[in-house]
Amino acid sequence: MYPPAFDALLAALADIYRTEGREAADRTAQALTTTPAPESFLPQPPCELDAMMRALLVTSPHPAAGAILAAQEFIPWGTNPVADRMSEAAAAICAVTTLMSPEGPIPAPDLRLGLFYQRPDSYYALHNHDADETYVILAGEALWTAGDDTRIRRPGDMIHHPSLMPHAFRTGPEGLLALWRWSGDVNTHSYAFLDDPQAIAV
């Protein structure tokens, strides 16, 4: 049902989660490679940040970065699903695609998964949500805050946020492209921005 490049992308993302060592990650990997979407992924018009994403992906040694680049025309990039809780300026720093969720396009009742791109030299403010979350850096880097831990994260780094852990990220001159996975209570209404002296208005 999927174009070959998109099949290869899903296989590459599944390979990442097979190394995470969590039951929900194993289920995510299985679902990525066995659950068909009701409709095929078709070529998409380039999103506003497409050229920046492509320029970043070619610099990354991560194998999934190449798979994203090869399938980029099929990835339905859009605005942040929680953009209604952000200022226009804050929402404009990133692009997000959701590939798996209760609503689809790949259906999963208790999982969400997608890709996240953030512009260079920008800050995504401190926030939390009910879902457990794992991010994997695929290209670029960011100064990443996860609870009390703040450090530079680079391609291949995996960061787990337990439910309600505050987290935020500041990109450098390259920007950032990452994979994210939610499990547990994957509702979106709990997503909340927190008091954060570093934040731009959200």
KETORTOR-904918 format. One line per field, with one value per residue: residue number from 1; residue in one letter; chain; y, x, z of N, C-alpha, C in turn. Coordinates in nm, 3 decimals, always signed. Layout:
N
n c(NUM/...)
res c(a/...)
chain c(A/...)
n_yy c(Y/...)
n_xx c(X/...)
n_zz c(Z/...)
ca_yy c(Y/...)
ca_xx c(X/...)
ca_zz c(Z/...)
c_yy c(Y/...)
c_xx c(X/...)
c_zz c(Z/...)
//
This chain:
202
n c(1/2/3/4/5/6/7/8/9/10/11/12/13/14/15/16/17/18/19/20/21/22/23/24/25/26/27/28/29/30/31/32/33/34/35/36/37/38/39/40/41/42/43/44/45/46/47/48/49/50/51/52/53/54/55/56/57/58/59/60/61/62/63/64/65/66/67/68/69/70/71/72/73/74/75/76/77/78/79/80/81/82/83/84/85/86/87/88/89/90/91/92/93/94/95/96/97/98/99/100/101/102/103/104/105/106/107/108/109/110/111/112/113/114/115/116/117/118/119/120/121/122/123/124/125/126/127/128/129/130/131/132/133/134/135/136/137/138/139/140/141/142/143/144/145/146/147/148/149/150/151/152/153/154/155/156/157/158/159/160/161/162/163/164/165/166/167/168/169/170/171/172/173/174/175/176/177/178/179/180/181/182/183/184/185/186/187/188/189/190/191/192/193/194/195/196/197/198/199/200/201/202)
res c(m/y/p/p/a/f/d/a/l/l/a/a/l/a/d/i/y/r/t/e/g/r/e/a/a/d/r/t/a/q/a/l/t/t/t/p/a/p/e/s/f/l/p/q/p/p/c/e/l/d/a/m/m/r/a/l/l/v/t/s/p/h/p/a/a/g/a/i/l/a/a/q/e/f/i/p/w/g/t/n/p/v/a/d/r/m/s/e/a/a/a/a/i/c/a/v/t/t/l/m/s/p/e/g/p/i/p/a/p/d/l/r/l/g/l/f/y/q/r/p/d/s/y/y/a/l/h/n/h/d/a/d/e/t/y/v/i/l/a/g/e/a/l/w/t/a/g/d/d/t/r/i/r/r/p/g/d/m/i/h/h/p/s/l/m/p/h/a/f/r/t/g/p/e/g/l/l/a/l/w/r/w/s/g/d/v/n/t/h/s/y/a/f/l/d/d/p/q/a/i/a/v)
chain c(A/A/A/A/A/A/A/A/A/A/A/A/A/A/A/A/A/A/A/A/A/A/A/A/A/A/A/A/A/A/A/A/A/A/A/A/A/A/A/A/A/A/A/A/A/A/A/A/A/A/A/A/A/A/A/A/A/A/A/A/A/A/A/A/A/A/A/A/A/A/A/A/A/A/A/A/A/A/A/A/A/A/A/A/A/A/A/A/A/A/A/A/A/A/A/A/A/A/A/A/A/A/A/A/A/A/A/A/A/A/A/A/A/A/A/A/A/A/A/A/A/A/A/A/A/A/A/A/A/A/A/A/A/A/A/A/A/A/A/A/A/A/A/A/A/A/A/A/A/A/A/A/A/A/A/A/A/A/A/A/A/A/A/A/A/A/A/A/A/A/A/A/A/A/A/A/A/A/A/A/A/A/A/A/A/A/A/A/A/A/A/A/A/A/A/A/A/A/A/A/A/A)
n_yy c(-0.121/+0.119/+0.359/+0.243/+0.390/+0.497/+0.272/+0.185/+0.391/+0.358/+0.108/+0.177/+0.349/+0.172/+0.002/+0.166/+0.183/-0.077/-0.096/+0.041/-0.075/-0.076/-0.188/-0.060/+0.060/-0.161/-0.254/-0.040/-0.052/-0.294/-0.229/-0.030/-0.169/-0.352/-0.262/-0.149/+0.166/+0.321/+0.468/+0.527/+0.676/+0.961/+1.166/+1.483/+1.840/+2.051/+2.148/+2.463/+2.467/+2.286/+2.299/+2.370/+2.150/+1.944/+2.031/+2.001/+1.724/+1.598/+1.629/+1.452/+1.160/+0.960/+0.662/+0.671/+0.931/+0.948/+0.782/+0.934/+1.154/+1.032/+0.966/+1.204/+1.348/+1.220/+1.255/+1.385/+1.672/+1.926/+2.191/+2.243/+2.025/+2.134/+2.403/+2.588/+2.655/+2.821/+3.118/+3.287/+3.331/+3.149/+2.904/+2.900/+2.812/+2.546/+2.230/+1.958/+1.613/+1.367/+1.028/+0.799/+0.730/+0.736/+0.853/+0.810/+0.878/+0.607/+0.376/+0.345/+0.250/+0.333/+0.467/+0.721/+0.863/+1.034/+1.280/+1.555/+1.882/+2.152/+2.491/+2.650/+2.801/+2.849/+2.833/+2.594/+2.602/+2.520/+2.243/+1.996/+1.674/+1.419/+1.177/+0.923/+0.972/+0.931/+1.072/+1.072/+1.184/+1.270/+1.435/+1.723/+1.923/+1.993/+2.191/+2.030/+2.005/+1.789/+1.734/+1.769/+1.751/+1.890/+1.908/+1.892/+1.735/+1.494/+1.343/+1.016/+1.010/+0.918/+1.021/+0.992/+1.091/+1.058/+1.042/+1.363/+1.486/+1.787/+1.939/+2.086/+2.250/+2.392/+2.495/+2.498/+2.648/+2.469/+2.365/+2.113/+1.776/+1.529/+1.215/+1.122/+0.953/+0.859/+0.700/+0.516/+0.727/+0.886/+1.124/+1.451/+1.681/+1.732/+1.852/+2.102/+2.425/+2.551/+2.762/+2.952/+3.112/+3.139/+3.135/+3.232/+3.423/+3.224)
n_xx c(+0.082/+0.205/+0.433/+0.758/+0.975/+0.853/+0.776/+1.034/+1.112/+0.933/+1.023/+1.283/+1.228/+1.099/+1.312/+1.464/+1.303/+1.304/+1.532/+1.493/+1.401/+1.164/+0.833/+0.620/+0.756/+0.840/+0.590/+0.519/+0.711/+0.635/+0.374/+0.429/+0.529/+0.337/+0.072/-0.163/-0.233/-0.554/-0.568/-0.346/-0.017/+0.038/+0.209/+0.304/+0.249/+0.538/+0.629/+0.653/+0.900/+1.054/+1.294/+1.485/+1.474/+1.562/+1.825/+1.937/+1.903/+2.078/+2.322/+2.340/+2.460/+2.290/+2.111/+1.831/+1.788/+1.858/+1.657/+1.429/+1.481/+1.468/+1.201/+1.072/+0.890/+0.650/+0.576/+0.345/+0.385/+0.299/+0.148/+0.214/+0.030/-0.063/-0.074/-0.270/-0.235/-0.023/+0.170/+0.164/+0.424/+0.572/+0.465/+0.554/+0.815/+0.847/+0.776/+0.551/+0.477/+0.231/+0.238/+0.130/-0.150/-0.444/-0.626/-0.517/-0.279/-0.185/-0.348/-0.363/-0.464/-0.359/-0.121/+0.101/+0.293/+0.550/+0.725/+0.944/+1.040/+1.256/+1.335/+1.662/+1.841/+1.632/+1.376/+1.190/+0.937/+0.916/+0.722/+0.462/+0.288/+0.032/+0.107/+0.363/+0.680/+0.913/+1.186/+1.395/+1.693/+1.758/+1.882/+2.090/+2.115/+2.039/+2.011/+1.892/+1.634/+1.520/+1.326/+1.530/+1.760/+1.981/+2.130/+2.342/+2.203/+2.244/+2.254/+2.123/+2.092/+1.866/+1.586/+1.394/+1.083/+0.907/+0.557/+0.420/+0.667/+0.848/+0.976/+1.198/+1.351/+1.634/+1.754/+2.060/+2.271/+2.218/+1.960/+1.704/+1.599/+1.378/+1.251/+0.948/+0.766/+0.466/+0.313/+0.096/-0.130/-0.247/-0.378/-0.438/-0.531/-0.416/-0.173/+0.042/+0.183/+0.435/+0.532/+0.806/+1.096/+1.269/+1.121/+0.982/+0.687/+0.404)
n_zz c(+0.000/+0.060/-0.088/-0.200/-0.083/+0.139/+0.282/+0.346/+0.514/+0.735/+0.822/+0.902/+1.116/+1.286/+1.345/+1.512/+1.743/+1.829/+1.972/+2.205/+2.445/+2.589/+2.660/+2.529/+2.321/+2.173/+2.088/+1.932/+1.726/+1.609/+1.521/+1.335/+1.117/+1.049/+1.053/+0.835/+0.679/+0.635/+0.399/+0.128/+0.156/-0.017/-0.267/-0.135/-0.123/-0.090/+0.240/+0.417/+0.542/+0.410/+0.250/+0.440/+0.612/+0.439/+0.386/+0.637/+0.689/+0.507/+0.628/+0.834/+1.004/+1.083/+1.010/+0.974/+0.896/+0.626/+0.525/+0.579/+0.415/+0.162/+0.152/+0.178/+0.015/+0.055/+0.315/+0.540/+0.637/+0.870/+1.065/+1.417/+1.622/+1.861/+1.820/+1.874/+2.133/+2.144/+2.066/+1.747/+1.654/+1.809/+1.727/+1.467/+1.461/+1.415/+1.248/+1.223/+1.190/+1.227/+1.223/+1.325/+1.527/+1.745/+1.574/+1.328/+1.055/+1.033/+1.214/+1.570/+1.884/+2.133/+2.101/+1.982/+1.721/+1.547/+1.344/+1.408/+1.339/+1.406/+1.373/+1.318/+1.593/+1.783/+2.038/+2.205/+2.425/+2.780/+2.870/+2.935/+2.945/+2.968/+2.848/+2.833/+2.681/+2.417/+2.264/+1.975/+1.851/+1.523/+1.335/+1.343/+1.646/+1.993/+2.291/+2.552/+2.782/+3.027/+3.278/+3.553/+3.413/+3.188/+2.880/+2.585/+2.306/+2.051/+1.712/+1.727/+2.001/+2.258/+2.432/+2.714/+2.839/+3.119/+3.211/+3.250/+3.296/+3.288/+2.991/+2.747/+2.460/+2.299/+1.996/+1.803/+1.551/+1.343/+1.361/+1.418/+1.377/+1.473/+1.600/+1.753/+2.014/+2.169/+2.451/+2.677/+2.841/+2.586/+2.531/+2.391/+2.513/+2.758/+2.713/+2.802/+2.836/+3.051/+3.332/+3.241/+3.233/+3.017/+2.790/+2.473/+2.399/+2.442)
ca_yy c(+0.000/+0.237/+0.366/+0.174/+0.477/+0.515/+0.144/+0.184/+0.485/+0.294/+0.003/+0.243/+0.399/+0.054/-0.046/+0.251/+0.151/-0.211/-0.082/+0.126/-0.155/-0.059/-0.267/+0.025/+0.080/-0.285/-0.256/+0.063/-0.107/-0.395/-0.163/+0.044/-0.256/-0.448/-0.200/-0.065/+0.285/+0.308/+0.529/+0.531/+0.803/+1.012/+1.283/+1.602/+1.965/+2.079/+2.242/+2.587/+2.444/+2.170/+2.318/+2.368/+2.011/+1.867/+2.073/+1.942/+1.578/+1.549/+1.639/+1.359/+1.022/+0.863/+0.594/+0.713/+1.060/+0.919/+0.726/+1.047/+1.232/+0.958/+0.962/+1.336/+1.395/+1.150/+1.283/+1.494/+1.773/+2.031/+2.274/+2.175/+1.997/+2.218/+2.542/+2.675/+2.694/+2.892/+3.237/+3.260/+3.325/+3.025/+2.792/+2.905/+2.760/+2.402/+2.155/+1.829/+1.517/+1.251/+0.914/+0.696/+0.781/+0.683/+0.910/+0.778/+0.795/+0.467/+0.374/+0.275/+0.304/+0.388/+0.511/+0.828/+0.867/+1.122/+1.348/+1.693/+1.965/+2.284/+2.583/+2.686/+2.912/+2.874/+2.771/+2.536/+2.631/+2.415/+2.191/+1.856/+1.610/+1.293/+1.063/+0.894/+1.013/+0.911/+1.142/+1.026/+1.288/+1.213/+1.529/+1.846/+1.906/+2.091/+2.191/+1.963/+1.995/+1.684/+1.741/+1.842/+1.720/+1.976/+1.882/+1.887/+1.605/+1.484/+1.229/+0.888/+1.020/+0.884/+1.090/+0.948/+1.179/+0.996/+1.124/+1.493/+1.545/+1.908/+1.932/+2.199/+2.233/+2.509/+2.452/+2.580/+2.699/+2.367/+2.320/+1.980/+1.688/+1.420/+1.122/+1.118/+0.845/+0.866/+0.581/+0.541/+0.812/+0.966/+1.238/+1.577/+1.796/+1.758/+1.919/+2.235/+2.502/+2.578/+2.884/+2.931/+3.244/+3.142/+3.117/+3.337/+3.418/+3.109)
ca_xx c(+0.000/+0.289/+0.546/+0.875/+1.054/+0.780/+0.796/+1.171/+1.112/+0.868/+1.114/+1.394/+1.178/+1.076/+1.443/+1.503/+1.228/+1.341/+1.648/+1.463/+1.393/+1.037/+0.727/+0.545/+0.840/+0.832/+0.459/+0.523/+0.788/+0.550/+0.263/+0.480/+0.559/+0.230/-0.061/-0.180/-0.317/-0.673/-0.539/-0.202/+0.053/+0.057/+0.298/+0.253/+0.317/+0.643/+0.591/+0.730/+1.034/+1.109/+1.434/+1.568/+1.480/+1.648/+1.963/+1.982/+1.907/+2.196/+2.441/+2.332/+2.507/+2.191/+2.050/+1.693/+1.786/+1.853/+1.526/+1.336/+1.510/+1.420/+1.054/+1.023/+0.775/+0.529/+0.552/+0.246/+0.426/+0.201/+0.174/+0.209/-0.108/-0.103/-0.047/-0.372/-0.190/+0.103/+0.164/+0.195/+0.570/+0.620/+0.422/+0.624/+0.952/+0.856/+0.680/+0.527/+0.389/+0.188/+0.226/+0.050/-0.226/-0.580/-0.697/-0.445/-0.317/-0.170/-0.426/-0.316/-0.553/-0.294/+0.013/+0.119/+0.431/+0.568/+0.852/+0.942/+1.150/+1.262/+1.427/+1.784/+1.846/+1.498/+1.350/+1.058/+0.924/+0.893/+0.585/+0.446/+0.164/+0.008/+0.171/+0.506/+0.731/+1.054/+1.240/+1.523/+1.750/+1.799/+1.969/+2.106/+2.133/+1.968/+2.029/+1.767/+1.599/+1.425/+1.327/+1.645/+1.876/+1.995/+2.256/+2.334/+2.162/+2.291/+2.197/+2.134/+2.051/+1.728/+1.549/+1.262/+1.011/+0.792/+0.436/+0.420/+0.800/+0.869/+1.087/+1.212/+1.470/+1.686/+1.840/+2.172/+2.267/+2.177/+1.823/+1.686/+1.493/+1.370/+1.139/+0.886/+0.670/+0.386/+0.241/+0.020/-0.246/-0.200/-0.466/-0.369/-0.582/-0.332/-0.050/+0.038/+0.306/+0.459/+0.607/+0.938/+1.156/+1.340/+1.029/+0.915/+0.545/+0.332)
ca_zz c(+0.000/+0.067/-0.183/-0.143/+0.004/+0.265/+0.352/+0.400/+0.626/+0.849/+0.871/+0.972/+1.244/+1.369/+1.392/+1.625/+1.864/+1.876/+2.061/+2.320/+2.566/+2.660/+2.598/+2.436/+2.202/+2.095/+2.022/+1.827/+1.614/+1.544/+1.452/+1.219/+1.004/+1.021/+1.051/+0.716/+0.686/+0.549/+0.270/+0.100/+0.165/-0.152/-0.270/-0.068/-0.158/+0.008/+0.345/+0.416/+0.595/+0.340/+0.208/+0.560/+0.656/+0.349/+0.406/+0.763/+0.681/+0.433/+0.712/+0.947/+0.984/+1.130/+0.895/+0.953/+0.828/+0.483/+0.493/+0.576/+0.295/+0.045/+0.156/+0.219/-0.063/+0.100/+0.457/+0.550/+0.734/+0.896/+1.183/+1.545/+1.663/+1.975/+1.784/+1.932/+2.267/+2.124/+1.984/+1.606/+1.641/+1.868/+1.642/+1.338/+1.468/+1.394/+1.167/+1.286/+1.125/+1.305/+1.133/+1.393/+1.640/+1.742/+1.459/+1.206/+0.941/+1.071/+1.338/+1.690/+1.986/+2.252/+2.063/+1.884/+1.673/+1.433/+1.326/+1.456/+1.291/+1.468/+1.305/+1.390/+1.689/+1.835/+2.168/+2.227/+2.567/+2.877/+2.862/+2.972/+2.901/+3.037/+2.782/+2.831/+2.549/+2.384/+2.147/+1.921/+1.764/+1.395/+1.264/+1.418/+1.790/+2.077/+2.435/+2.586/+2.924/+3.061/+3.422/+3.606/+3.328/+3.070/+2.811/+2.439/+2.249/+1.912/+1.642/+1.794/+2.140/+2.288/+2.555/+2.761/+2.931/+3.184/+3.217/+3.319/+3.314/+3.208/+2.897/+2.655/+2.378/+2.228/+1.886/+1.763/+1.414/+1.246/+1.377/+1.476/+1.331/+1.570/+1.602/+1.886/+2.038/+2.292/+2.495/+2.799/+2.817/+2.472/+2.503/+2.359/+2.588/+2.875/+2.670/+2.864/+2.853/+3.193/+3.361/+3.185/+3.208/+2.889/+2.677/+2.400/+2.432/+2.388)
c_yy c(+0.126/+0.239/+0.301/+0.262/+0.497/+0.386/+0.140/+0.279/+0.420/+0.184/+0.064/+0.295/+0.282/+0.001/+0.035/+0.205/+0.010/-0.206/-0.009/+0.049/-0.130/-0.132/-0.185/+0.052/-0.044/-0.292/-0.153/+0.012/-0.208/-0.329/-0.088/-0.044/-0.352/-0.386/-0.113/+0.059/+0.265/+0.365/+0.536/+0.670/+0.847/+1.130/+1.406/+1.727/+1.995/+2.175/+2.361/+2.566/+2.331/+2.186/+2.313/+2.226/+1.931/+1.902/+2.014/+1.791/+1.527/+1.555/+1.530/+1.221/+0.918/+0.796/+0.636/+0.848/+1.042/+0.863/+0.836/+1.127/+1.164/+0.958/+1.099/+1.381/+1.329/+1.183/+1.402/+1.593/+1.879/+2.113/+2.187/+2.148/+2.078/+2.365/+2.639/+2.719/+2.777/+3.024/+3.200/+3.246/+3.194/+2.906/+2.785/+2.845/+2.613/+2.352/+2.016/+1.741/+1.406/+1.137/+0.805/+0.759/+0.714/+0.732/+0.877/+0.882/+0.645/+0.452/+0.290/+0.332/+0.373/+0.429/+0.634/+0.831/+0.963/+1.179/+1.495/+1.765/+2.100/+2.367/+2.605/+2.801/+2.951/+2.793/+2.722/+2.529/+2.508/+2.373/+2.049/+1.805/+1.476/+1.176/+1.048/+0.924/+0.975/+0.986/+1.074/+1.133/+1.220/+1.304/+1.659/+1.818/+2.014/+2.080/+2.149/+1.959/+1.887/+1.673/+1.825/+1.825/+1.812/+1.950/+1.884/+1.745/+1.608/+1.360/+1.096/+0.892/+0.993/+0.944/+1.047/+1.048/+1.098/+1.094/+1.246/+1.549/+1.673/+1.891/+2.049/+2.179/+2.362/+2.461/+2.549/+2.620/+2.599/+2.341/+2.175/+1.906/+1.564/+1.336/+1.123/+1.005/+0.869/+0.730/+0.612/+0.619/+0.913/+1.078/+1.362/+1.694/+1.828/+1.836/+2.064/+2.297/+2.551/+2.711/+2.862/+3.066/+3.254/+3.151/+3.247/+3.325/+3.298/+3.122)
c_xx c(+0.085/+0.390/+0.669/+0.957/+0.986/+0.786/+0.934/+1.181/+1.049/+0.956/+1.230/+1.350/+1.151/+1.208/+1.490/+1.433/+1.253/+1.460/+1.616/+1.451/+1.271/+0.928/+0.650/+0.626/+0.838/+0.699/+0.453/+0.597/+0.705/+0.439/+0.310/+0.495/+0.446/+0.091/-0.075/-0.262/-0.439/-0.653/-0.388/-0.145/+0.089/+0.154/+0.228/+0.318/+0.423/+0.592/+0.687/+0.875/+1.107/+1.256/+1.528/+1.582/+1.576/+1.795/+2.020/+1.998/+2.032/+2.323/+2.448/+2.385/+2.402/+2.122/+1.906/+1.684/+1.780/+1.719/+1.419/+1.355/+1.454/+1.268/+0.991/+0.899/+0.644/+0.491/+0.457/+0.282/+0.317/+0.241/+0.165/+0.065/-0.156/-0.076/-0.150/-0.337/-0.062/+0.077/+0.198/+0.345/+0.624/+0.584/+0.504/+0.764/+0.960/+0.752/+0.670/+0.446/+0.357/+0.164/+0.137/-0.021/-0.362/-0.660/-0.631/-0.338/-0.290/-0.239/-0.361/-0.393/-0.483/-0.149/+0.002/+0.266/+0.438/+0.708/+0.835/+1.063/+1.141/+1.370/+1.556/+1.761/+1.707/+1.475/+1.207/+1.038/+0.891/+0.745/+0.582/+0.311/+0.152/+0.086/+0.317/+0.556/+0.877/+1.086/+1.369/+1.573/+1.803/+1.893/+1.975/+2.128/+2.055/+2.017/+1.895/+1.749/+1.493/+1.425/+1.444/+1.770/+1.875/+2.131/+2.233/+2.299/+2.190/+2.233/+2.229/+2.092/+1.902/+1.694/+1.408/+1.207/+0.897/+0.674/+0.457/+0.560/+0.812/+0.990/+1.080/+1.339/+1.504/+1.782/+1.956/+2.160/+2.223/+2.027/+1.821/+1.577/+1.495/+1.246/+1.081/+0.782/+0.599/+0.326/+0.173/-0.106/-0.209/-0.298/-0.383/-0.416/-0.498/-0.204/-0.054/+0.176/+0.314/+0.530/+0.753/+1.001/+1.232/+1.250/+1.002/+0.767/+0.480/+0.184)
c_zz c(+0.000/-0.048/-0.119/-0.049/+0.139/+0.348/+0.418/+0.519/+0.750/+0.908/+0.949/+1.108/+1.340/+1.426/+1.513/+1.752/+1.914/+1.972/+2.190/+2.451/+2.651/+2.584/+2.496/+2.308/+2.113/+2.020/+1.910/+1.704/+1.537/+1.463/+1.328/+1.095/+0.970/+1.008/+0.927/+0.747/+0.597/+0.410/+0.252/+0.125/+0.024/-0.150/-0.213/-0.127/-0.052/+0.116/+0.343/+0.458/+0.523/+0.305/+0.328/+0.614/+0.570/+0.369/+0.535/+0.751/+0.609/+0.517/+0.818/+0.911/+1.022/+1.012/+0.870/+0.884/+0.677/+0.440/+0.488/+0.448/+0.170/+0.037/+0.179/+0.142/-0.020/+0.245/+0.470/+0.660/+0.748/+1.017/+1.309/+1.585/+1.783/+1.947/+1.843/+2.073/+2.262/+2.052/+1.839/+1.585/+1.695/+1.781/+1.513/+1.343/+1.430/+1.295/+1.227/+1.191/+1.223/+1.207/+1.192/+1.512/+1.641/+1.622/+1.325/+1.174/+0.959/+1.206/+1.448/+1.808/+2.102/+2.225/+1.974/+1.846/+1.555/+1.428/+1.363/+1.399/+1.361/+1.402/+1.386/+1.487/+1.740/+1.962/+2.174/+2.378/+2.651/+2.877/+2.917/+2.924/+2.972/+2.978/+2.823/+2.690/+2.536/+2.256/+2.105/+1.826/+1.637/+1.317/+1.344/+1.565/+1.863/+2.220/+2.493/+2.737/+2.940/+3.212/+3.469/+3.521/+3.206/+3.008/+2.660/+2.396/+2.099/+1.845/+1.710/+1.939/+2.154/+2.424/+2.593/+2.861/+2.993/+3.187/+3.305/+3.348/+3.231/+3.116/+2.799/+2.574/+2.303/+2.121/+1.866/+1.616/+1.309/+1.247/+1.424/+1.400/+1.418/+1.546/+1.742/+1.893/+2.169/+2.321/+2.628/+2.767/+2.710/+2.436/+2.471/+2.443/+2.711/+2.841/+2.718/+2.868/+2.998/+3.210/+3.321/+3.154/+3.078/+2.768/+2.605/+2.434/+2.366/+2.420)
//
